[in-house]
Amino acid sequence: MKIGVIGTKGGWSSEKLADTVAEKTGNERVLISMEDVRLDLPSGTAYYNGHTLNDFDALMIKKIGARYSPDLLDRLEVLRYLSERGLKIFSSPYSILRALDRLSCTLSLQLGDIPMPPTTITESVDQALTALSNYGQAVFKPLYTSKARGMFVLDDGPDARRAIEDYRAENPIMYIQKTIDLGDLDLGIAFLGGEYLTTYARCKTNGAWNTTTVSGGKYRAYEPDPEIIELARRAQEPFNLDFTCVDVAITDHGPYVFEVSVFGGFRGIQETSGLDAAAMYVDYVMEKIR
């Protein structure tokens, strides 16, 4: 059984998944960087460092780039083409396309009546100022990002217009979300094949406004109430992702979902529950192939 991993070299989860695939299949370890893939048309054949991707039994997508950007959508289109020509890919490139863009993911969640913090989408600086005035304080979030990179918190005030104008120069479509009190943690609720796997918490350690590990956050074990797990299950269900983590905050106004991650990590799961999510994911894929 020949399975390749789409990932980033040096990335903890990508390297672990590639190691796990090689160990479980007994075949060559193949970690594929999308920037080095060549798709030949009209033959429909894709090549990577001496490998013909069409000959693999399956590909597993862990990451398709070191940084989130619209370029990832084009890489996903290459994989979508291969998928529609019969190559088994986990998760489906089409499913990832629906959730990768923060705006697309948010609108899908809102159409499913999933509770989220109040959010404004606009290209207008004046409308952004109106939203900020209504919120008092807001987080401005790029549409393609992870671990809070590129996000910033802005208070309503005399300097807000200049800050928004500067932000809009790099982010023409502005995603503005009312700041909510997270307390000291938020949750990553993991699902494999749509079935609940486990939950871990990301905890603040240094007064940062977010809980990400990039900002010093630490993982710890957490057992959510059944209704929180059910909310996360409903949030991820429409996307049909094979492996995902749903980001949930517990607030005084009830639980809020922030996003459904298309590239949920393995480290938080392993450190807090001892579960080897990479091994479980590979077992799942091998069973699907059979």
C-alpha distance (Angstrom), angle and dihedral (degrees) to the residues before:
residue distance angle dihedral
M1 . . .
K2 3.80 . .
I3 3.81 116.0 .
G4 3.79 125.4 171.2
V5 3.79 126.9 -160.3
I6 3.80 121.3 -138.4
G7 3.79 104.0 -148.8
T8 3.78 149.9 114.7
K9 3.78 121.1 -77.8
G10 3.79 109.9 -116.7
G11 3.81 92.8 19.0
W12 3.81 109.5 131.7
S13 3.80 97.0 -136.1
S14 3.82 94.2 39.4
E15 3.79 93.1 51.2
K16 3.80 92.3 45.0
L17 3.79 92.5 50.1
A18 3.82 91.8 48.9
D19 3.82 90.4 49.1
T20 3.81 91.0 48.9
V21 3.81 93.6 49.3
A22 3.80 91.6 51.2
E23 3.81 91.8 47.4
K24 3.80 95.0 48.6
T25 3.81 98.3 41.4
G26 3.80 98.0 36.7
N27 3.79 88.7 -135.9
E28 3.78 134.7 117.6
R29 3.78 116.2 -61.6
V30 3.82 108.1 -115.5
L31 3.82 119.4 -177.3
I32 3.79 107.5 179.4
S33 3.81 123.9 -153.3
M34 3.79 108.6 -157.0
E35 3.81 93.1 -145.5
D36 3.81 87.9 67.2
V37 3.82 96.8 48.6
R38 3.80 119.7 108.3
L39 3.80 120.0 -157.5
D40 3.80 114.3 -161.0
L41 3.80 118.1 -154.5
P42 2.96 138.4 -127.5
S43 3.82 89.5 13.3
G44 3.81 89.6 59.4
T45 3.79 92.2 -140.1
A46 3.82 121.3 144.1
Y47 3.79 123.4 -158.7
Y48 3.79 134.6 -163.9
N49 3.81 125.1 178.2
G50 3.79 95.8 -38.6
H51 3.80 95.0 -34.5
T52 3.79 126.8 110.4
L53 3.78 104.6 -143.6
N54 3.81 92.8 -156.8
D55 3.82 88.5 66.6
F56 3.81 94.0 60.7
D57 3.79 119.6 102.2
A58 3.79 88.7 -136.7
L59 3.78 145.4 -17.3
M60 3.80 124.1 -138.0
I61 3.81 116.4 -152.7
K62 3.80 113.6 -144.2
K63 3.80 99.5 153.5
I64 3.77 132.1 -10.8
G65 3.79 96.6 -164.0
A66 3.78 142.1 6.2
R67 3.82 90.9 -115.3
Y68 3.79 131.2 30.3
S69 3.80 113.4 -110.0
P70 3.82 140.3 138.0
D71 3.82 86.7 -92.9
L72 3.79 87.5 75.4
L73 3.81 89.2 65.9
D74 3.80 90.1 61.6
R75 3.80 91.2 49.2
L76 3.79 88.8 50.9
E77 3.80 90.0 52.4
V78 3.81 89.1 58.5
L79 3.81 89.1 52.1
R80 3.81 91.6 44.3
Y81 3.80 88.7 55.6
L82 3.80 91.0 52.4
S83 3.79 91.0 46.1
E84 3.79 92.9 52.5
R85 3.81 89.0 51.0
G86 3.80 89.4 58.8
L87 3.81 107.7 -87.7
K88 3.83 110.9 136.3
I89 3.81 110.0 -126.2
F90 3.81 127.5 -179.0
S91 2.98 118.2 -124.0
S92 3.78 98.6 20.5
P93 3.82 110.6 -108.2
Y94 3.80 88.3 -132.3
S95 3.80 90.4 56.0
I96 3.80 91.1 49.3
L97 3.81 91.4 48.3
R98 3.81 89.6 58.3
A99 3.79 93.9 53.7
L100 3.82 106.3 29.8
D101 3.81 95.6 79.9
R102 3.83 108.4 70.7
L103 3.80 91.1 -141.7
S104 3.80 94.7 50.8
C105 3.81 90.8 46.6
T106 3.81 92.5 48.4
L107 3.80 94.8 49.0
S108 3.81 91.2 48.9
L109 3.81 90.0 50.9
Q110 3.79 91.9 47.9
L111 3.81 91.5 49.7
G112 3.81 86.1 54.5
D113 3.84 91.4 53.2
I114 3.81 92.1 -115.7
P115 3.83 110.8 161.2
M116 3.80 112.7 -113.8
P117 3.81 134.2 162.6
P118 3.84 113.7 -83.4
T119 3.79 106.1 -80.6
T120 3.80 136.4 -170.6
I121 3.81 127.2 -159.1
T122 3.80 116.8 -164.9
E123 3.79 145.2 138.5
S124 3.81 92.3 -153.1
V125 3.80 121.8 96.6
D126 3.82 89.6 -154.6
Q127 3.80 92.1 52.4
A128 3.79 90.1 46.7
L129 3.81 88.9 54.0
T130 3.80 89.8 50.8
A131 3.78 91.0 52.1
L132 3.80 91.6 47.5
S133 3.80 90.1 50.1
N134 3.81 89.5 52.7
Y135 3.80 93.0 47.3
G136 3.81 99.0 39.4
Q137 3.79 89.0 -148.8
A138 3.80 129.3 24.5
V139 3.78 143.3 177.5
F140 3.81 115.6 -125.7
K141 3.80 108.8 -148.2
P142 3.82 128.6 -169.1
L143 3.80 112.8 -128.9
Y144 3.82 92.0 -123.3
T145 3.77 113.9 43.6
S146 3.79 145.2 104.8
K147 3.80 136.1 -152.8
A148 3.84 90.2 21.2
R149 3.82 93.1 -68.2
G150 3.80 110.8 163.5
M151 3.80 93.5 11.0
F152 3.79 121.9 124.1
V153 3.79 138.0 -179.8
L154 3.80 118.0 -125.1
D155 3.81 129.6 -169.9
D156 3.78 122.6 -149.0
G157 3.78 108.1 -103.3
P158 3.81 147.6 105.0
D159 3.81 94.5 -60.8
A160 3.81 94.8 50.3
R161 3.82 97.5 93.0
R162 3.78 93.9 56.5
A163 3.81 91.9 46.5
I164 3.81 91.2 50.2
E165 3.79 92.7 46.9
D166 3.80 90.2 52.3
Y167 3.80 91.1 47.5
R168 3.81 93.3 47.9
A169 3.82 90.6 54.4
E170 3.81 87.3 69.0
N171 3.81 98.5 27.8
P172 3.84 111.1 39.2
I173 3.81 92.1 177.9
M174 3.78 104.8 55.2
Y175 3.79 122.2 -152.0
I176 3.80 108.2 -161.6
Q177 3.78 121.8 -177.4
K178 3.78 127.5 -174.0
T179 3.78 111.9 -112.6
I180 3.77 111.8 -112.2
D181 3.78 130.3 -169.4
L182 3.80 105.6 -101.9
G183 3.75 94.6 179.1
D184 3.77 109.0 -146.0
L185 3.79 100.3 -42.1
D186 3.76 150.3 26.6
L187 3.78 130.5 -161.3
G188 3.78 139.1 -112.1
I189 3.80 108.1 -156.4
A190 3.80 111.3 -166.9
F191 3.80 128.8 -150.5
L192 3.80 130.7 -174.2
G193 3.79 116.2 -163.2
G194 3.80 88.7 -12.9
E195 3.82 92.0 -57.1
Y196 3.79 121.8 118.1
L197 3.79 112.4 -103.3
T198 3.81 110.0 171.7
T199 3.80 144.8 -53.4
Y200 3.78 131.7 -121.0
A201 3.79 131.3 -177.6
R202 3.79 128.3 -132.2
C203 3.80 108.5 -147.3
K204 3.81 130.8 -161.0
T205 3.79 115.0 -121.7
N206 3.80 106.2 170.8
G207 3.81 110.9 33.5
A208 3.83 94.6 -91.1
W209 3.81 116.2 154.3
N210 3.82 91.1 -122.9
T211 3.80 135.2 44.0
T212 3.81 100.9 -133.3
T213 3.78 119.9 132.5
V214 3.82 88.5 -122.5
S215 3.82 86.9 64.2
G216 3.79 93.2 46.6
G217 3.80 99.5 -87.7
K218 3.80 118.9 154.2
Y219 3.79 131.6 -149.3
R220 3.78 123.8 -120.0
A221 3.79 136.3 167.7
Y222 3.80 118.4 -90.8
E223 3.79 134.6 178.4
P224 3.83 110.7 -155.7
D225 3.77 126.3 -157.4
P226 3.82 114.7 -94.9
E227 3.82 91.9 -109.3
I228 3.83 90.1 58.5
I229 3.80 90.9 52.2
E230 3.81 89.8 48.1
L231 3.81 91.0 51.2
A232 3.80 90.6 52.0
R233 3.80 90.7 46.6
R234 3.81 90.7 53.9
A235 3.80 90.7 46.9
Q236 3.82 95.1 54.4
E237 3.80 98.1 36.9
P238 3.85 99.8 84.0
F239 3.81 92.5 52.6
N240 3.83 94.3 59.3
L241 3.81 93.5 -148.3
D242 3.80 117.6 169.9
F243 3.80 92.9 -142.3
T244 3.79 125.6 14.7
C245 3.79 145.4 147.7
V246 3.80 120.1 -141.9
D247 3.81 115.0 -147.6
V248 3.82 110.5 -138.0
A249 3.80 131.3 176.6
I250 3.80 123.6 -157.8
T251 3.82 109.1 -142.2
D252 3.80 139.2 168.4
H253 3.81 86.7 -100.0
G254 3.79 93.7 52.8
P255 3.81 132.3 -92.1
Y256 3.80 120.8 -30.8
V257 3.78 126.7 -163.6
F258 3.80 115.2 -140.2
E259 3.78 100.6 -176.9
V260 3.78 148.5 -34.0
S261 3.79 106.3 -115.3
V262 3.78 116.9 -137.1
F263 3.81 91.3 -163.2
G264 3.80 103.6 39.2
G265 3.79 111.3 -176.2
F266 3.80 129.0 -120.9
R267 3.81 100.7 -148.6
G268 3.81 98.6 75.9
I269 3.80 90.3 49.5
Q270 3.79 93.7 49.0
E271 3.81 95.5 45.2
T272 3.81 95.4 48.7
S273 3.80 105.9 33.2
G274 3.79 104.4 19.2
L275 3.80 89.4 -125.6
D276 3.80 116.2 142.6
A277 3.80 97.3 -137.1
A278 3.80 92.1 178.0
A279 3.83 91.5 57.0
M280 3.80 91.6 45.6
Y281 3.80 90.7 49.6
V282 3.82 92.8 50.1
D283 3.82 90.9 48.5
Y284 3.80 88.4 51.3
V285 3.83 92.5 51.0
M286 3.79 93.4 46.0
E287 3.78 90.0 52.3
K288 3.81 90.8 49.3
I289 3.80 90.5 51.8
R290 3.78 91.9 50.5
